[in-house]
Amino acid sequence: MPIPEGYLRPERVSARDRALEQIQRWIVDGTLQPGEKLSDGALAEALGVSRTPVREALQTLELQGFVEMHRGRDTRVTAISREDIRKIYPPLASLQSLAAELVVESVTAEFIGQLREVNRQFATALRRKSSYEAMELDDEFHNAIVERTNNSYISSFISTLQLHARRLKYVFFEDSLLSHESIAEHENILQALEQRDAEKAASATRENWLRAMHELSRRM
């Protein structure tokens, strides 16, 4: 089971949370491949923790759909397929559009300015073909809107779905598949928020996510 050495361990978090964050990251970025058997002992040694927080982390990852625990046998990374694209993106698009709809009454000029700056950096990353940076900035743009809802239920579901979406990209593609069309789509979302047009904000957000789904499907 290949586990990289020399990664930076986050500080001031519980052993369970540290294990959860790192194992989840390894699954999402493909370090731990679909179907791979996981050893709680090896993971515990790599993370510098006991087996108990690793087992607790694996239980959470099972609930999130990242691992399958077969009691008395083994624990494996969940398999994924190209068909999962159309299972993940529609509910993700719906929740993201709901978030955009909910925040229209609470946006400020400062908030819009911050999002526009993120979109500017996103455009720069795309021009430089810095795929990972662009993906991070795309997430930052959408996550800022989600966090603005102050709704932990929405943010929790979206966070898990986004991780599954990112895993699909890492496993099946070398680049992030982010398109320059996203720049204009982000601007459409911003304009709708500025106009406090909930319907338009929801529609523009849904279009942004579903176009990504169609692009993924087209390149399969």
C-alpha positions as CSV (number, residue, x, y, z in Angstrom):
1,M,0.0,0.0,0.0
2,P,1.9,3.1,-1.2
3,I,1.9,5.9,1.4
4,P,4.0,9.0,0.6
5,E,6.6,10.2,3.2
6,G,7.4,13.7,4.3
7,Y,3.9,15.2,4.1
8,L,3.1,18.1,6.5
9,R,1.0,16.9,9.4
10,P,-1.7,19.4,10.5
11,E,-1.4,20.6,14.1
12,R,-3.9,21.2,16.9
13,V,-6.4,18.6,15.7
14,S,-7.4,15.3,17.2
15,A,-5.7,12.1,16.1
16,R,-9.0,11.0,14.7
17,D,-9.5,14.1,12.6
18,R,-5.9,14.1,11.4
19,A,-6.3,10.5,10.3
20,L,-9.7,11.2,8.6
21,E,-8.3,14.3,6.7
22,Q,-5.2,12.5,5.5
23,I,-6.8,9.2,4.5
24,Q,-9.6,11.0,2.7
25,R,-7.0,13.1,0.8
26,W,-5.1,10.0,-0.2
27,I,-8.3,8.4,-1.5
28,V,-9.4,11.5,-3.4
29,D,-6.1,12.2,-5.1
30,G,-5.6,8.5,-6.1
31,T,-2.7,7.7,-3.8
32,L,-5.0,5.0,-2.4
33,Q,-6.6,3.5,-5.5
34,P,-10.2,2.2,-5.9
35,G,-10.5,-1.3,-4.6
36,E,-7.2,-1.1,-2.7
37,K,-7.1,-3.0,0.6
38,L,-6.4,-0.8,3.6
39,S,-4.4,-1.8,6.7
40,D,-5.3,0.1,9.8
41,G,-1.9,-0.9,11.3
42,A,0.0,0.5,8.3
43,L,-2.0,3.7,8.2
44,A,-1.6,4.2,12.0
45,E,2.2,3.8,11.7
46,A,2.3,6.2,8.7
47,L,0.2,8.8,10.5
48,G,1.9,8.5,13.9
49,V,-1.3,7.6,15.7
50,S,-2.8,4.5,17.3
51,R,-5.1,2.2,15.5
52,T,-8.2,3.5,17.3
53,P,-8.4,6.9,15.6
54,V,-7.6,5.2,12.3
55,R,-10.5,2.8,12.7
56,E,-12.8,5.7,13.8
57,A,-11.7,7.6,10.6
58,L,-12.4,4.6,8.4
59,Q,-15.9,4.3,9.9
60,T,-16.6,8.0,9.0
61,L,-15.2,7.4,5.5
62,E,-17.5,4.4,5.1
63,L,-20.5,6.7,5.9
64,Q,-19.2,9.2,3.3
65,G,-18.9,6.4,0.7
66,F,-15.1,6.4,0.3
67,V,-14.4,3.0,1.8
68,E,-16.2,-0.3,2.3
69,M,-15.7,-2.2,5.5
70,H,-16.4,-5.9,5.4
71,R,-16.6,-7.0,9.0
72,G,-14.2,-9.8,9.8
73,R,-12.6,-9.6,6.4
74,D,-11.1,-6.4,5.1
75,T,-11.6,-2.7,4.4
76,R,-11.2,-1.4,0.8
77,V,-11.3,1.9,-1.0
78,T,-14.7,2.1,-2.7
79,A,-14.6,1.4,-6.5
80,I,-15.8,4.1,-8.8
81,S,-16.8,4.2,-12.5
82,R,-17.5,6.7,-15.2
83,E,-21.3,6.2,-14.5
84,D,-20.8,7.9,-11.2
85,I,-20.5,11.2,-12.9
86,R,-24.2,11.4,-13.5
87,K,-24.9,10.2,-10.0
88,I,-22.8,12.9,-8.3
89,Y,-23.1,16.0,-10.4
90,P,-26.9,16.5,-10.6
91,P,-27.4,16.6,-6.7
92,L,-24.3,18.6,-6.4
93,A,-25.5,21.2,-8.9
94,S,-28.9,21.3,-7.1
95,L,-27.4,22.0,-3.7
96,Q,-25.0,24.5,-5.1
97,S,-27.8,26.4,-6.9
98,L,-29.8,26.3,-3.7
99,A,-26.9,27.9,-1.8
100,A,-26.7,30.7,-4.4
101,E,-30.4,31.3,-4.1
102,L,-30.3,31.5,-0.4
103,V,-27.5,34.0,-0.1
104,V,-28.8,36.7,-2.5
105,E,-30.3,38.8,0.3
106,S,-27.1,38.7,2.5
107,V,-24.5,39.5,-0.1
108,T,-22.5,42.7,0.2
109,A,-20.3,44.7,-2.1
110,E,-17.3,43.5,-0.2
111,F,-18.3,39.9,-0.6
112,I,-18.9,40.3,-4.3
113,G,-15.5,42.0,-4.6
114,Q,-13.8,39.1,-2.8
115,L,-15.5,36.6,-5.1
116,R,-14.5,38.6,-8.2
117,E,-10.9,38.6,-7.0
118,V,-11.0,34.8,-6.6
119,N,-12.4,34.5,-10.2
120,R,-9.6,36.8,-11.4
121,Q,-7.0,34.5,-9.8
122,F,-8.9,31.5,-11.2
123,A,-8.6,33.0,-14.7
124,T,-4.9,33.6,-14.3
125,A,-4.3,30.0,-13.1
126,L,-6.2,28.7,-16.2
127,R,-4.1,30.8,-18.5
128,R,-0.9,29.5,-16.9
129,K,-2.4,25.9,-17.2
130,S,-1.9,25.5,-13.4
131,S,-4.6,22.8,-13.1
132,Y,-4.4,22.1,-9.4
133,E,-4.3,25.8,-8.5
134,A,-7.3,26.5,-10.8
135,M,-9.2,23.6,-9.1
136,E,-8.5,25.0,-5.7
137,L,-9.7,28.5,-6.7
138,D,-12.8,27.1,-8.3
139,D,-13.6,25.4,-5.0
140,E,-12.8,28.5,-3.1
141,F,-15.3,30.5,-5.2
142,H,-18.2,28.1,-4.7
143,N,-17.4,27.3,-1.1
144,A,-17.5,31.0,-0.2
145,I,-21.1,31.1,-1.4
146,V,-22.0,27.9,0.4
147,E,-20.4,29.1,3.7
148,R,-22.4,32.4,3.3
149,T,-25.7,30.3,3.7
150,N,-24.6,29.5,7.3
151,N,-26.3,26.2,6.9
152,S,-24.2,23.3,8.1
153,Y,-26.5,20.7,6.5
154,I,-26.1,22.1,3.1
155,S,-22.3,22.7,3.5
156,S,-21.8,19.1,4.8
157,F,-23.5,17.4,1.9
158,I,-21.9,19.7,-0.6
159,S,-18.4,19.1,0.9
160,T,-18.7,15.3,0.6
161,L,-20.1,15.4,-3.0
162,Q,-17.4,17.8,-4.1
163,L,-14.7,15.4,-2.8
164,H,-16.3,12.6,-4.8
165,A,-16.4,14.8,-7.9
166,R,-12.7,15.7,-7.4
167,R,-11.9,12.0,-7.0
168,L,-13.4,11.2,-10.3
169,K,-11.3,13.9,-12.0
170,Y,-8.1,12.6,-10.3
171,V,-8.7,9.0,-11.1
172,F,-9.8,9.3,-14.7
173,F,-8.0,12.5,-15.9
174,E,-4.6,14.0,-15.6
175,D,-5.8,17.6,-15.7
176,S,-8.6,19.4,-13.8
177,L,-10.9,19.6,-16.9
178,L,-11.8,23.2,-15.8
179,S,-12.7,25.3,-18.8
180,H,-12.3,28.9,-19.6
181,E,-16.1,29.0,-19.9
182,S,-16.1,28.8,-16.1
183,I,-14.7,32.3,-15.9
184,A,-17.7,33.8,-17.6
185,E,-20.1,31.4,-15.8
186,H,-18.7,32.7,-12.5
187,E,-19.2,36.2,-13.6
188,N,-22.9,35.4,-14.5
189,I,-23.3,34.1,-10.9
190,L,-21.8,37.3,-9.5
191,Q,-24.0,39.5,-11.6
192,A,-27.1,37.7,-10.4
193,L,-26.0,38.0,-6.8
194,E,-25.4,41.7,-7.3
195,Q,-28.9,42.1,-8.7
196,R,-30.3,40.0,-5.9
197,D,-31.9,37.8,-8.4
198,A,-32.4,34.5,-6.7
199,E,-33.7,32.7,-9.7
200,K,-31.0,33.9,-11.9
201,A,-28.3,33.1,-9.4
202,A,-29.6,29.5,-8.9
203,S,-29.9,29.0,-12.7
204,A,-26.4,30.3,-13.4
205,T,-24.9,28.2,-10.7
206,R,-26.7,25.0,-11.9
207,E,-25.5,25.7,-15.5
208,N,-21.9,26.0,-14.3
209,W,-21.9,22.6,-12.6
210,L,-24.0,20.7,-15.2
211,R,-21.7,22.0,-18.0
212,A,-18.8,20.5,-16.1
213,M,-20.7,17.2,-15.9
214,H,-21.4,17.2,-19.7
215,E,-17.7,18.0,-20.3
216,L,-16.6,15.1,-18.2
217,S,-19.0,12.8,-20.0
218,R,-18.0,14.0,-23.4
219,R,-14.3,13.2,-22.7
220,M,-15.0,9.7,-21.5
